[in-house]
Amino acid sequence: MNVFKLLSRSSKPPQASPAHRLPSSGAVTNPQLFGHDVVDKPAPESNTSRKRKRGQDIAEPSVTLPAGLDFFGNASQKSEVRPKDDGDRKSKRDGEDISSDIILEESVAAERNDAETYDVDECKRVLRSHKLKIVVLEDFAVQEEETEREKRRKAKKRKRDKEKGRKVDKAKAAKRQLYPQPLTSFTQLRSRYEISRRLAENLKAQGYEMTTEVQLAALPLLLGNKKGHLRVQHGSAETGGDSSGAEFGGDIDLLAVAPTGSGKTIAFLVPIIDALLSESKTESDSSKAGPRAIIIAPTKELASQIVNEARKLSVGTGIKAALMKKGMEVVEKPEDALSKQGVDSPEASDEEGDADASSSDDGGIQLPKPNRRRADIVKAGILVATPLAILNALKHHGDKVTELPGILHLVLDEADVLLDPLFREQTLAIWTACTNPHLRVGLWSATMGSNIETLAVGSLNDRWSSLSLSNLPRAPLIRLVVGLKDTAIPNITHQLTYAATEQGKLIGLRQLLHPTAIPSTDTSISLRPPFLVFTQTIPRAIALHSELLYDIPPEAGGSSRIAVLHADLSSGARETIMTRFRRGEIWVLITTDLLARGVDFRGLNGVVNYDVPNSGAAYVHRVGRTGRAGREGGVAVTFYTQEDIPYVKNVANVIRASEKLRSKGDSEGQGEGTGIQQWLLDALPTPSKRDKKNLKKRGVEARRNVKDKDGKGTSRISTKSGYDRRLEERRRGAVEASRRRKEEDKVMVKAKGNVSESEFEGFGE
Ligand SMILES: Nc1ncnc2c1ncn2[C@@H]1O[C@H](COP(=O)(O)OP(=O)(O)OP(=O)(O)O)[C@@H](O)[C@H]1O
């Protein structure tokens, strides 16, 4: 009997032919998560934004691999048209490169239709069907203009609100809601917002046609002001036409909360690249070369992924994207200017020495100092980095941070973690250093606590007062939410498995690794490689890796198919493992929360939470590594033991919410599987606020990397229980002692023999 059958709860019944629905099957699905039954009018028949049922292919991949092998099927495969070499041909307009006239001809008709717009009611319908909610979180300009009058009005309103109760609040919320023109296809970017032709081509070459929900709303919001499109009228935004509405004076600051894998990267990169291109057309001043946009991400892996994406989108545009590395400088620091003028500065020389010592990029060659320093200053328009990497480069004279007046765009990707106590100080220091009055800020994540919103508003206010910018119009802060906030994506299957003990978890994981060894049951789900396994700590990841190292048979690649990735490895080793995993050479990657956020492995079939995540948000991000861009068939398995019971309700609640979301939005009725039963939710204890805080900070007590009384780590992972291990150790010790005794006896006998021999020798004399 399979014990997991009794103790596990899968969120959906097994599917008939999973191979066809695996994320790694290579087929590109509809990237949208919601609104599949809704036809986005006025999209014409020929328009690529025509709606498809979930799972219906947009196009066949050009290289057809067996479903089980094409792990990381590339979205670009489906695009027949690829960008040609940069120097190929020159555009007749604006000096842009033109790579394909075919694309142009094909898209003319579509562009004409794309220029058609929706009326306000249609906007509302489309945005609601895609579960999009856009509100003005803070309209600073209005606040400042009407301070006195507003105060009196607010006092009156509060009184009325008290009498009328919640209804009034709802009415107020509706008033502040926006309905921008939905962008249902990427071709509309050219017809409506006149983005660079080359940028449009690059998007097409990557295979992007239909927009995801977050792109559908965020791109019009961020590009809208370019043509004065964003107009708020009686609680709604509309395009062109009636000009009686209150118009936002400048651009906007945006706080976007959208599901994992929903294409937020493109949503923030396209407006930045477009803005930099517009700027480069108007500005001929080359002294402005250097970063104009900074994108901060919490890990090196995510930062380097964003750089890659930015480079792909800006091919042939002249816009460059760079990844911040040790030894690079963002701006010239005051001491550099002094040293250039021949003034000796002790701090400058100290720091220079440090930078040289830590720099791995100059291959140990010592160039003359001023030249080296100048050569390392970032010239790329888009700079992507972790907070510490930028801050280290900005610090001078101890803790002073060099200002960055040239930065016009600041993006915090995974904003909630960047503004969490772990990174908060560093992130805010960078934000404060961006002193340009026209700076626009974007905060993006799949999860966002209300404390982050408060912090964002506070930071915007502080910045405003410290820079004394009162003579300039203030941009509103707009919040865009896709789906249900802080919920896991609805297109994956969740399984919460009670494994009782540490041993149980290992057995469970082995069962997932060798599914054919165990007879399949109604509730068992199959998990095909490649998949990620998350542990709570680095020592546990290492221990699990060594335990599973020989589980994959040699004929399937053996131990080379399984790897461990964590922050204690060198950057080079981390990069190699990431590349091998993306190529499909590694099938099982064991890791910590280092890879929980942002990292995009398109064809990942599943995620195993070997250790329960530290919070509901952590669960959302970890499981969001599968089911990217609307791909179906991803699986998320979470093991929990006796020790986890006090905390697992967080995870159960997230799964339950995600299942509800699926069953509501799923016209095919697939969402009716009842994974997390109400009785389980009722039975699980609700963790206190303090417990949640502790858990988030340090994880489950029993698995912390503390030493036991023998000085050994308790984070050990093994199929054997501690009792069995002790017995075994004693047995081994006894065998060893007996062997040693025998050896000693032999030596004694020999020694005695030697004595008698020597005695005998003497006897010969
Ligand atoms: N419109 C689109 N059509 C098809 N694929 C898309 C589209 N937009 C993005 N993608 C693909 O979706 C995947 C996920 O995108 P991205 O990494 O930007 O997601 P994300 O929202 O930032 O996720 P996370 O919250 O995990 O960081 C990428 O492989 C990307 O190429």
The ligand as a Gaussian input file, in Angstrom:
#p B3LYP/6-31G(d) Opt

LIG

0 1
 N        3.422000      37.832000     -24.374000
 C        4.116000      36.741000     -24.203000
 N        3.886000      35.654000     -24.960000
 C        4.599000      34.507000     -24.776000
 N        5.564000      34.366000     -23.851000
 C        5.813000      35.421000     -23.063000
 C        5.122000      36.656000     -23.199000
 N        5.619000      37.517000     -22.282000
 C        6.584000      36.861000     -21.601000
 N        6.701000      35.614000     -22.069000
 C        7.616000      34.587000     -21.572000
 O        7.153000      34.252000     -20.277000
 C        8.228000      33.841000     -19.449000
 C        8.152000      34.532000     -18.108000
 O        8.408000      35.905000     -18.245000
 P        9.047000      36.746000     -17.043000
 O       10.290000      36.091000     -16.569000
 O        9.105000      38.143000     -17.476000
 O        7.920000      36.556000     -15.952000
 P        7.722000      37.350000     -14.594000
 O        6.343000      37.847000     -14.573000
 O        8.818000      38.335000     -14.407000
 O        7.854000      36.161000     -13.552000
 P        8.398000      36.160000     -12.030000
 O        7.344000      36.777000     -11.183000
 O        8.594000      34.721000     -11.738000
 O        9.654000      36.952000     -12.030000
 C        9.492000      34.167000     -20.221000
 O        9.987000      32.960000     -20.750000
 C        9.035000      35.065000     -21.330000
 O        9.806000      34.908000     -22.483000

